Amino acid sequence: MSESKAMILGCAGKSVSQDEIRFYADERPWGFILFARNIGEPAQIADLVASMRDAVGRPDAPVFIDQEGGRVQRLRPPIAPNYPPAAAIGALYQEDREAGLRAAWLLSRLHAFDLKRFGINADCLPVLDVPVEGASDVIGNRAYGKDPNMVTALGRAAAEGLFAGGVLPVMKHMPGHGRALLDTHHSLPTVDAPIEELRRHDFAPFKELADLPAAMTAHIIFAAIDPAAPATTSGKVVSEIVRGEIGFDGLLISDDTSMKALSGDFPSKAAAILAAGVDIVLHCNGVMEEMAGIASKTLPLTGKSLARAERALSMAHAGDGSDEAEVRAEFSRYFEAVA
């Protein structure tokens, strides 16, 4: 079988077109990602996931999704309940630490039930960003709170809940998105905080959870480290901060290359991301011309990057045998509105 390329791609609609099937077969993405536009009926979701894997001839190809709770949740009723945002878990933690930790674990365990029934085996969670006053609402209540220690504890519990359900957690957005004053979907933010403050506040949860197997980058310039390039395309941020100070040696995935924070054409974006030392290029919107541009500069997954990818997949095991009805009932004691 041909080597997979170091990229994760989306698709345009609720089924894979013949053009997409041919493209995936030729270009061999390592994995796929789903968005709300791809979600319809239960059987359709399962068929779509299976079709993506069939196109690359790999039944173990990872399929990612952003299923956090709150406003970032791709599976919605009646497919999955509306869940509370991370900030609600954080508020519970502040009232009762053990209840907050348990609720974080339970919510992730429920996400795993919701995702695995369709074959989706990777969730871009936990959000480890620690917002500051005045920051863009692009993170907002997606964060557990403004205390790095609380974010660390709840992020660990959330990751363990996904692992318990056989789903790969992907922490985001490394090395920290909480200070961004602009929405990276539309603009490129610059963070001017001194390195000491970044270490104490922004980097801390990622450093504490550096043993997790996968992370997503931030499309943010950290002026104290590299004033010229966002973390996603900065070799200095990746080598000195992500791999160095934070100590993360897991699979590093770019945030979405179709976001406006990254400049240049798509071949240039892909080349810059890989040159910076990021393992995997992520492209989400399913636009064929853009995906072709990404694929044109994306290399086969080899060496350390391949080893990190294989390790990440190996850590998403079959699940812990929890009873779904019992987990839902326990979670509903914390958040009644979810039922």
Protein Blocks (a to p, Z undefined) as FASTA:
>chain_A
ZZddddddddfblbdcfklmmmmmmnopabdcddfklpccfklmmmmmmmmmmmnopakb
ccddddfbpjbcfbdcfkbccdddfklmmmmmmmommlmmmmmmmmmmmmmmmmmmnopa
bdcdddfbdcdehiafklmmmpgbjcfklmmmmmmmmmmmmmmnopacdddddebjklpc
bdfklmccddfbdfklmmmmmmmmmmmmmmpmbdcddddddfklommbcfklmmklmmmm
mmmmnopabdcddddfkbmkbgcjfklmmmmmmmnopabdcdfklpaklmmmmmmmcccd
ehjllmmmmmmmmmmcnbjhiafklmmmmmmmmmmmlZZ
